[in-house]
Amino acid sequence: MKSWQIPVSWEMCGTVTVQANTLAEAMEIARDTDGKIPLPDDAYYVDGSWDLSYDDVEGIREIHNGGQPDEITEEKS
């Protein structure tokens, strides 16, 4: 049996503290379009968010597994 590298994704949630005069402004700052706010310390896995990053079998074979072929087994009759 072979080992395969499969790209997966999952979602985390948490809270961040931002300084602003209004809640709406704070929410806009928290969107963090510049990627400057550090990840939350109180992050938790979002149940049910685990998934494959993408479904392209041949792409995953080439990019993540060096083109490794499938193991061919004889079917038992």
N, C-alpha and C positions, 0 to 999 in steps of 0.2 A: 504494500500500500504506500502511495506517495504522500508527501507533505506539500501543501499549497499555501501561498500567501494570497489572502483574499482581502481587498480593501473594504473596510466597514466604516460607518458613520453612526454617531449617536448624539443626542442633545443633552445639554446640561442647563440648569437654571440656578439662579442665585440673586443676590441684591448687591448694588453698588451705591455708594454715597456720593452725591454731587452737590456742589454749591450753586444755588440759583435763587432769584427773587420770587419765582412762581413755579408751581408744579409743572405747568406746560413747558417752561424753559428748562427745568431739570430733566424732563422726559426727552426733550430735544438733545440736550447735552449727552444723556445716557445712550442715545443712538450711536454715538461714538464713531462717526463716519471716518475720522482720522486714525482710529485704532490706538488712542492714547490712554484710555482707561484700562487699568490692570484687571485681570480676571478676578472674579469674586473669590474670597476665602471660604464662603459658605455655600459652595456649589454642590448641587445634587443631580444625579442622573434622572432624566425624564423617562418614566416607565413607558415601554412600548416604542421608544424612539430608535432602537437598534435596527439597522438596515444595511444592506450592501450599498457601497458608495456608487456603484454602477453595475449594469448587468451584461456588459459586453464580454462574453466568454473569451473570444480570441484576443481582445485588448488586454484583459487581465492576464491571460496566458503570456503574452509578449512583454507587457510592461512590468508585471510583478513576479513573473515566474520564469523569466529567461527563455521563453518559448518551449518549456518542458512539455513533452507529449503526454497524452493520457496513457495510463497503464492498460494494456490490452489483456483481457482475461478470456479464457475459453468458457463458453456457457456449458453447464452440465446438463445433460439430457435425462 
